[in-house]
Every structure is written in structure tokens, then in C-alpha cells.
Amino acid sequence: MAQVTITGSIKLIGATQQVNDRFTKRELVISEPSGQRPQHIPIEFTQDRTAMLDSFKVGDEVTVTCYVNGREWTGRDGVMKHFLSLSGNRIERAGAPSSGGGYQAAPPPSAADMPPITGEGEDDLPF
């Protein structure tokens, strides 16, 4: 599983969502300067990792380490689609020493950590 590091300012910290009785998630959006237009990058923290965001606020400069996840999904019409997501694993204040300056979770999330794709909903997309 590929790992990336993103540095920027926090644009949004979402509320923790209880997806089902075994799965929780929380979205973080980082604004990363990139040329003339900043990039707004959504990163999802899941399970016990959602609490990592409690000590941060909008505007904080942070460095986030994420795992890149790709998923394949076939709609009711038989068309196969591919999705990419970033799963947050570590967050620390930008410029903080990397040894002990942030919060680090355990190993990367597995497919078992993700909610099942049920095919429910009007647009039939898995998110």
C-alpha cells in the first residue's frame, strides 16, 4: 500500500460519523498551495484514528501521512468504476520534530475496516 505525506493548512475538520455499529469515520480537508490554485485534499480518518483530530483546529498548519487506497466497484448497470481515497494514519503540526511530535496510529487500514458497498442510494455510488 502506497504512503504519501501532505503538508498544508486545515480547511475543515468534519464531525465523527457512525456509519454502522462497527465503523466510524471523520473527514479532514487540507488546503495545499499548488501554483495559482490551492488543492483541497480530503483525507478520511477511521475507527480510533478519528480522535487524532481532536487537538487540531481550522487554520492549523499540519503534516499528514496517509495511505492511498484504490477500490473497484461495479454499478447496477454493469459499468465498472475505480475510486481513490486517502486514509489518514498520522498527523502532526507542520515543522514539529518527527520523533514524538504528532500522533501515530497502528498499521494501515485493511479492507475489513471499510464499510461494505451495498449499492443502496439514488446514484448507486459506493460513498
TIFI-648212 format. One record per residue: chain; x, y, z of N, C-alpha, C in turn. Coordinates in steps of 0.1 Angstrom, whole numbers, plus 5000, padded with zeros to 4 digits. Each point is the difference from the previous one (the first is absolute). Layout:
<atoms>
<A <X Y Z> <X Y Z> <X Y Z>>,
...
</atoms>
This chain:
<atoms>
<A <5008 4988 5000> <4992 5012 5000> <5009 5012 5000>>,
<A <4997 5010 4991> <5008 5012 4999> <4997 5009 5011>>,
<A <5011 5008 5004> <4998 5010 5011> <5005 5013 4995>>,
<A <4992 5011 5003> <5004 5013 4996> <4999 5010 5012>>,
<A <5007 5011 4999> <5000 5010 5010> <4996 5013 4994>>,
<A <4990 5006 5007> <4994 5013 4995> <5002 5011 5010>>,
<A <5005 5011 4996> <5001 5011 5010> <4992 5012 4995>>,
<A <4993 5006 5009> <4992 5012 4996> <4992 5004 5012>>,
<A <4990 5009 4998> <4992 5005 5011> <4986 4993 5000>>,
<A <4995 4998 5012> <4987 4993 5002> <4989 5010 4995>>,
<A <4992 4995 4991> <4989 5008 4995> <4987 4995 5007>>,
<A <4999 4987 5003> <4988 4995 5006> <5003 4988 5008>>,
<A <4994 4999 5012> <5000 4988 5008> <4986 4996 5002>>,
<A <4996 4988 4994> <4986 4996 5001> <4997 4993 5013>>,
<A <4987 4999 5003> <4996 4992 5012> <5002 4985 4998>>,
<A <5002 4993 5011> <5001 4986 4999> <4986 4994 4996>>,
<A <5000 4991 4990> <4988 4994 4996> <5000 4985 5003>>,
<A <4989 4996 5006> <4998 4985 5003> <4994 4994 4988>>,
<A <5007 4994 4991> <4995 4994 4987> <4991 4988 5003>>,
<A <5005 4991 5009> <4992 4989 5005> <5005 4996 5013>>,
<A <4996 4989 5006> <5004 4997 5014> <5014 4997 5002>>,
<A <5008 4997 4989> <5014 4997 5001> <5009 5010 4992>>,
<A <4995 5010 4995> <5008 5009 4991> <4997 5015 5003>>,
<A <5011 5008 5003> <4999 5014 5001> <5010 5007 4991>>,
<A <4997 5012 4996> <5009 5007 4991> <4999 5015 5003>>,
<A <5010 5007 4996> <5001 5015 5002> <5008 5006 4989>>,
<A <4995 5010 4993> <5007 5006 4989> <5009 5012 5004>>,
<A <5011 5001 4994> <5009 5012 5002> <5003 5005 4986>>,
<A <4999 5013 4998> <5004 5006 4987> <5012 5009 5002>>,
<A <5010 4997 4992> <5013 5008 5001> <5000 5009 4987>>,
<A <5003 5013 5002> <5003 5008 4989> <5015 5001 4998>>,
<A <5004 4995 4988> <5014 5000 4997> <5003 5010 4988>>,
<A <5009 5009 5003> <5003 5010 4989> <5006 4992 4988>>,
<A <4995 5003 4988> <5005 4994 4988> <4998 5009 4988>>,
<A <5011 5008 4997> <4999 5009 4989> <4990 5011 5003>>,
<A <4991 5003 4990> <4990 5011 5002> <4988 4996 5008>>,
<A <4997 4987 5000> <4988 4995 5007> <5004 4990 5011>>,
<A <4996 5003 5012> <5002 4990 5010> <4993 4987 4998>>,
<A <5005 4989 5004> <4994 4987 4999> <4993 4997 5014>>,
<A <4987 4996 5000> <4993 4997 5012> <4998 4985 5000>>,
<A <5008 4993 5009> <5002 4986 5000> <4992 4994 5012>>,
<A <4990 4991 4997> <4993 4994 5010> <5007 4987 5005>>,
<A <5001 4998 5013> <5007 4989 5006> <4990 4994 5010>>,
<A <4998 4987 5000> <4991 4994 5009> <5007 4993 5011>>,
<A <4997 5003 5012> <5005 4993 5012> <4989 4990 5005>>,
<A <5003 4988 5003> <4990 4990 5004> <5003 4994 5013>>,
<A <4990 4994 5006> <5000 4993 5013> <5007 5008 5011>>,
<A <5009 4995 5007> <5007 5007 5011> <5008 5012 4995>>,
<A <5003 5001 4987> <5008 5011 4995> <4992 5013 4999>>,
<A <4987 4999 5001> <4992 5012 5000> <5003 5010 5012>>,
<A <5004 4994 5011> <5004 5009 5012> <5012 5007 4998>>,
<A <5009 4997 4990> <5012 5007 4997> <4998 5014 4997>>,
<A <4988 5003 4994> <4997 5014 4995> <4995 5009 5011>>,
<A <4997 4995 5012> <4994 5008 5011> <5009 5012 5004>>,
<A <5013 4999 5000> <5008 5011 5005> <5004 5010 4989>>,
<A <4994 4998 4988> <5003 5009 4989> <4988 5009 4997>>,
<A <5003 5012 4993> <4989 5009 4996> <5002 5005 4986>>,
<A <4990 5005 4995> <5001 5006 4986> <5010 5011 5000>>,
<A <5009 5000 4990> <5011 5010 4999> <5013 4994 5004>>,
<A <5000 4990 5008> <5013 4994 5005> <5008 4995 4988>>,
<A <5013 5002 5000> <5009 4994 4990> <5004 4987 5005>>,
<A <4998 4990 4991> <5002 4986 5004> <5007 4992 4989>>,
<A <5006 4989 5004> <5005 4990 4991> <4992 4987 5003>>,
<A <4994 4994 4990> <4992 4988 5001> <5006 4989 4992>>,
<A <5002 4988 5006> <5005 4989 4993> <4987 4991 4997>>,
<A <4999 4996 4988> <4988 4992 4996> <5004 4988 4992>>,
<A <4991 4991 5000> <5001 4988 4991> <4990 5003 4988>>,
<A <5005 4997 4988> <4992 5001 4988> <4993 4987 4997>>,
<A <4986 5001 5000> <4992 4988 4998> <4992 5001 4987>>,
<A <5000 4990 4992> <4993 4999 4988> <4989 4989 5001>>,
<A <4988 5003 4995> <4989 4990 5000> <4994 4999 4987>>,
<A <4995 4988 4997> <4993 4997 4988> <4985 4998 5003>>,
<A <4991 5004 4992> <4986 4999 5003> <4992 4999 4987>>,
<A <4991 4991 4999> <4992 4998 4989> <4985 5004 5003>>,
<A <4995 5010 4992> <4986 5005 5003> <4990 4990 4995>>,
<A <4987 5003 5002> <4989 4992 4996> <5000 4998 4985>>,
<A <5005 5011 4993> <5000 5000 4985> <5012 4991 4995>>,
<A <5008 4994 5008> <5011 4992 4996> <5013 5008 4997>>,
<A <4999 5013 5001> <5012 5008 4997> <5009 5000 5012>>,
<A <5013 4997 4998> <5010 4999 5011> <5006 5014 5001>>,
<A <5001 5004 5013> <5007 5013 5003> <5011 4997 5010>>,
<A <5009 5010 5001> <5011 4999 5009> <5001 5013 5008>>,
<A <5003 4998 5013> <5000 5011 5009> <5013 5001 5008>>,
<A <5004 5012 5004> <5012 5002 5007> <4997 5007 5013>>,
<A <5006 4996 5011> <4998 5007 5012> <5013 5001 5008>>,
<A <5000 5009 5009> <5012 5002 5009> <4995 4997 5014>>,
<A <5007 4990 5007> <4997 4996 5014> <5010 5006 5009>>,
<A <4997 5009 5009> <5009 5007 5009> <5006 4990 5010>>,
<A <5013 5000 5002> <5006 4991 5009> <5008 5008 5011>>,
<A <5004 5012 4997> <5008 5008 5009> <4998 5015 4997>>,
<A <4999 5008 5010> <4999 5015 4998> <5009 5007 5011>>,
<A <5007 5010 4996> <5008 5008 5009> <5000 5014 4995>>,
<A <5003 5009 5009> <5002 5014 4996> <5012 5001 4991>>,
<A <4998 5008 4990> <5011 5002 4990> <5012 5006 5007>>,
<A <5012 4995 4997> <5012 5004 5006> <5003 4993 5013>>,
<A <4991 4992 5005> <5002 4993 5013> <5011 4989 4997>>,
<A <5008 4997 5010> <5009 4989 4998> <4993 4987 4997>>,
<A <5005 4992 4992> <4993 4988 4996> <5000 4989 5010>>,
<A <5009 5001 5010> <5001 4990 5011> <4991 5005 5012>>,
<A <4988 4996 5000> <4991 5003 5011> <4992 5013 4999>>,
<A <5001 5007 4988> <4993 5012 4999> <4986 4999 4996>>,
<A <4995 4989 4997> <4986 4998 4996> <4993 4988 5005>>,
<A <4990 4996 4994> <4993 4988 5004> <5002 4989 4989>>,
<A <5002 4988 5004> <5002 4990 4990> <4991 4988 5003>>,
<A <4993 4995 4990> <4991 4989 5002> <5008 4987 4997>>,
<A <4993 4989 5001> <5006 4987 4997> <5000 4998 4985>>,
<A <5001 4987 4996> <5002 4997 4986> <4989 5006 4991>>,
<A <5003 5000 4987> <4990 5005 4990> <4987 4993 5001>>,
<A <4989 5007 4997> <4987 4994 5000> <4999 4989 4990>>,
<A <4992 4990 5003> <4998 4989 4991> <4986 5001 4994>>,
<A <4997 4992 4990> <4987 4999 4994> <4989 4997 5011>>,
<A <5004 4993 5010> <4990 4997 5011> <4996 5012 5008>>,
<A <5009 5011 4999> <4997 5012 5007> <4990 5009 4993>>,
<A <4998 4997 4987> <4991 5008 4992> <4986 4995 5000>>,
<A <4990 5009 4999> <4986 4995 5000> <4997 4993 4987>>,
<A <4991 4991 5001> <4997 4992 4987> <4993 5009 4990>>,
<A <5002 4998 4988> <4993 5007 4989> <4987 4993 4998>>,
<A <4989 5007 5002> <4987 4993 5000> <4992 5003 4987>>,
<A <5004 5010 4992> <4993 5003 4988> <4987 5008 5003>>,
<A <4998 5004 5012> <4988 5008 5003> <5002 5014 4997>>,
<A <4989 5008 4998> <5001 5014 4998> <4996 5003 4986>>,
<A <4996 5013 4998> <4995 5004 4987> <5010 4999 4988>>,
<A <5012 5004 5003> <5010 5000 4989> <5008 4987 5000>>,
<A <4998 4991 5010> <5006 4987 5000> <5015 5001 5001>>,
<A <5006 5011 5005> <5015 5000 5002> <5003 4995 5013>>,
<A <5012 4995 5002> <5004 4993 5013> <5004 5010 5011>>,
<A <4997 5013 4999> <5003 5009 5010> <4990 5011 5001>>,
</atoms>
